Amino acid sequence: MSEYQPALALREHMLEGHRVSLLEAILLFGVQGPNAEFGRMKKEGFIIKNQRVPMAKIIIRINKFVSCSVPDALPYREIQMTEYWISR
């Protein structure tokens, strides 16, 4: 049985066409330095695109896999986060 590799799991997820945020990379895949991983992917020739989205969109996506709630006072619908994907 092979050992789990967080960066490889993240890369495969993105190669399948999924978008990912820094929060998802850390929570779902265990990647400790998502920005560093995106940089490595760019050096290998992948084109990494990004866009700003409401945090609510990311929380909804995360909750498909784990239970993640935000504090009541946090305006998570107004907070903008960045999601990344591999351009084809």
C-alpha positions in Angstrom: 0.0 0.0 0.0 1.4 3.4 -1.0 1.7 6.3 1.4 -0.8 9.2 1.0 0.7 12.2 -0.7 -1.3 15.4 -0.1 0.2 17.4 -3.0 -0.4 14.6 -5.5 -4.0 14.2 -4.3 -4.5 17.9 -4.8 -3.0 17.8 -8.2 -5.1 14.9 -9.4 -8.2 16.6 -8.1 -7.4 19.7 -10.1 -6.5 17.6 -13.2 -10.0 16.1 -13.0 -11.3 19.6 -13.6 -12.2 20.6 -10.1 -11.6 24.1 -8.7 -9.9 24.4 -5.3 -9.3 27.2 -2.7 -6.5 27.4 -0.2 -9.0 26.4 2.5 -9.9 23.3 0.6 -6.3 22.4 -0.1 -5.5 22.5 3.6 -8.8 21.0 5.0 -9.5 18.3 2.4 -6.1 17.3 1.1 -3.7 18.2 4.0 -1.5 20.4 1.8 0.4 22.6 4.2 1.6 25.1 1.6 -1.0 25.3 -1.2 0.6 28.4 -2.8 4.0 26.6 -3.0 2.3 23.7 -4.6 0.7 25.9 -7.2 4.1 27.4 -7.9 5.6 24.0 -8.4 2.8 23.1 -10.8 3.4 26.3 -12.8 7.1 25.5 -13.0 6.1 22.1 -14.5 4.2 23.8 -17.2 0.6 23.8 -15.9 -1.4 27.0 -16.4 -3.1 27.8 -13.1 -6.0 30.2 -13.4 -7.8 31.9 -10.5 -10.8 34.0 -9.7 -12.4 35.6 -6.7 -15.6 34.1 -5.4 -17.7 34.5 -2.2 -16.5 32.4 0.7 -20.1 31.0 0.9 -19.4 29.1 -2.4 -16.3 27.5 -1.0 -18.0 26.6 2.3 -20.8 24.9 0.4 -18.2 22.9 -1.6 -16.3 21.9 1.5 -19.5 20.7 3.3 -19.9 18.0 0.6 -17.0 16.2 2.3 -16.6 17.5 5.9 -18.7 19.5 8.3 -17.5 23.1 8.3 -19.4 25.9 9.8 -18.6 29.6 10.1 -19.1 31.8 13.2 -22.5 33.5 13.3 -21.1 37.0 13.1 -18.8 36.3 10.1 -20.2 37.8 6.9 -19.1 34.9 4.8 -21.4 35.8 1.9 -19.5 39.0 1.5 -15.9 37.8 2.1 -14.1 37.1 -1.2 -11.7 34.2 -1.5 -9.7 32.9 -4.5 -10.3 29.6 -6.2 -7.8 28.0 -8.5 -8.0 25.6 -11.4 -5.8 24.1 -14.1 -6.5 25.6 -17.5 -6.6 23.2 -20.5 
